[in-house]
């Protein structure tokens, strides 16, 4: 409320030109027009699909690789240098190459999100699995657990709540990557709408697009938290 109050005072009070910052009422009206007359719901749907698609592909590969790296030192020694190097590379820097390799279609958007999410996920999951309490590991070996059984019945259940939190956090990062991907060579999506609005100096539409991204991200974050509490109740017991 304080944020919107300051925004309203700055714009309605004439302290900031409406050419550079639209007022809240104009923003809401423009958002309504975008949704009802300009097919913005389709743009929202395309952006959500790209984020979810690219993130799920990255998670599906990163999860087993990260667990393997955390559980087995030889696998970690083999992959960790490359993964550590790659996670510092900005996903946006790959866009020119990806356009050359796969064009400007959906594959390019998904690839940007994959690159931006995959290496972060792998390394963070490996660290969490590798930091499993040693007393749990030693107790499992004392009871006769094999390496495979240790991973399945000790390492993964112990690390699962933190892995879910990692997925929640990296999903938020994926939203930043998709907007960058949609700024170049896109014909739909929230980033595409923002780019077009910039050319028209339509700050009301730009702000509305940014707020929509924030709202969707907040909703997905809350859903992740709810799912984590539902599927991993022992995590709360551990914190207590």
N, C-alpha and C positions, 0 to 999 in steps of 0.2 A: 504493500500500500504506500509506503514511504517513497519507494522508487517511482511509482506512477504519479504520486503527488509532485515530486521534484520535476518529473518530465512535463507534467501539465503546466506547472508554474513557468518553466523555461520556455515552453512553446506559446502558450496563451498570453503570457506576460510580455512577449516580444523580445525576450533576451536572446533567443536563437531563431534565425530565419527558418521559416517552414520549408524553404527550398532544400535546406540541409538536414532538417529534422522535423518530420511531420508530427502533429499533435496526436494524442491518444484517440480522440474521436474520429479524426480522419483516417487513422490507421484501422480502426474497427470497421468503418464503412468500406474502406478499400478491401479489407479481408472478406467481408460479406460479398462484395462484388466478385472477387476472385473465385470464391467457392460457388456462387450461384450462376455466374455468367461466363466465367473464363476457364472452367474445368480444372480448378486447382486441386480438387479432391483426387483427380487422376495423377497429378504431379506428386501429391503426398504418397499415394499408393505405390508409385514407381520408386520413389526414394526409399520407402520402408522396405520394399521388396529387395532392392539392391543391398541395403544394409544387412538385412537378415540373411540373404543368400550368401553374400561374401563372408559374413561372420560365421555362418554355420559351416561353410566349406573349410575355413581356417581352423575352427574349433575341432572339426571331425578329424583333421590330420594332426593338429597340435596336441590334442589330449593323449593319444597313445604314445606319441614321440616324447612328449614331456614326461610322462610317467616312466617310460623306459629309461630316459636320461637320469631321472631322479633315483631310480632303483638300481641301475647297473652302471658302475663307474666306467667300464670300457666304452659303453655307448655314449655316456656323457663326454668322455675325453675326445671321441671322434666328432661329435656334432657341435659341442659347445663353442669352440672358436669361431666357426662360421656363423652360428646363430647369434652370438654376441656381437660380431661385426655387423651382421645384416640388420639388427634391430635399431641401429643408429642411422640407417639410411632412410631419408624421408620418402614416404610413399609417393608424394607428388612429383618427385624427381623422375619416377619411372613412367609418368604419363606419356612423354614423347615416344619412348621406346614401345610402350604398350600399344599406342596408336599405330605404330609401324608394324607391330607383330600381329595384332588381332583386330585392328580397325577402331572405329569410334562407337561400336555397338555396345551391347550389355556386357560382353566379355571384358571389355576394358574397364568398365565401372567395377565389376566384381573383382577383377584382378587387383585394382588399386586397394580396395578394402581388404582383400586377402593379404597382400603384402604388408599393409599397415597393421594388421592384427596378428598374423601368424607367428612371426618371430618373437613378439612380445609375449604371446601366450605360451609358447614352447619354453622359453627361459623361466618365466615366472612359475609355471606348473612344475618344472624340474626342481626348482629351488624349494617349493613347498613340499613335494614328495621326499626330497632328500633330507629335509629337516624333521622328518617324523621322529617322535620321541624314541630314543635308543632303548629305553626300558621295555617298550612294547615290542620292538624288534627282537631283543634278547629273550623276552618271555616266549615269543612265538617259536624261536629256534630251540629253546629249552624243551618246549612241548612237542618238538619233532616236525615243525613246519618246513616244507620245501621252499625253494626260492619262488616258484610260481604261486604257491599257496600264500606265502608272505605278502607278495604284491597284491593278490586278490583279496585277502582277508584282513590285512593290517594296513599296508601303505595306502591303498586307495580309499578305504573307509575313513582313515585318519585324516587324509588330506582333502577329502571330498568337500567339506564346507568351505575351506579356503580356496579350493579350485573354483567353486561356484562364485565366490566373491571376485576372483580374478576375471571370470567370464563377464560378470556384471560390469566391472570397471572397464575392461577392454571394449565391450560393446559401446560404451560411451565414447571411446576414442574413435570407433568405427564411424560414428556420425560426422566427425570432422573430416574424415577421409572421403566420404561420399559426396559431400558438398564440393570439395576440391575437384573430385572426378567429374562432377556435373557442370563445372564451370567451363569445361572444354569439350567441344564436340557432342553436346547433349541436345536432345530435342524435347525433353520432358524432365520433370523432377523439380524439387524445391530450389536446388542450385541453379537450374536453368531459368526459373522464374526470377530469381534474384539478379542474375546477370542481365536479363532483359530489362528489369526495373531500373538497374543502374544506368543503362543507356538512356532511359527516359527521365532520370533524376526523380524517380518515384520512390522516395524514401519511405512513404507509408507502406508500400507493398514489400519493400525490403525488410522493414521492421516486423511486419506481420509474418513473413517467412521465417525470420529468425526466432520469433516467439513460438511459432508452430513447431520448429525443431526442438526447442527447449521443452515444450509441453510433452511431445512424444517421447523425448528422452527421459523425462521425469516419470512418465507413466511406465515405460519399460523398466526403469530402475526400481520402482515400487513393486512391479510384478516379480522381478528377480528376487527382491528381498523376501517377498511373501513365499515364493517357491522355495527359497533356501531354508526358511524357517519351517516350512511344511515337510520337506524331504530330509533335512538334516537337523532334527531336534536336539541331537547330542552336542551340537556346536554350542548352543546356549548353555547347556550344562557345564561344558568345559570352561566357558567364560565365567560362570558363576563360581 
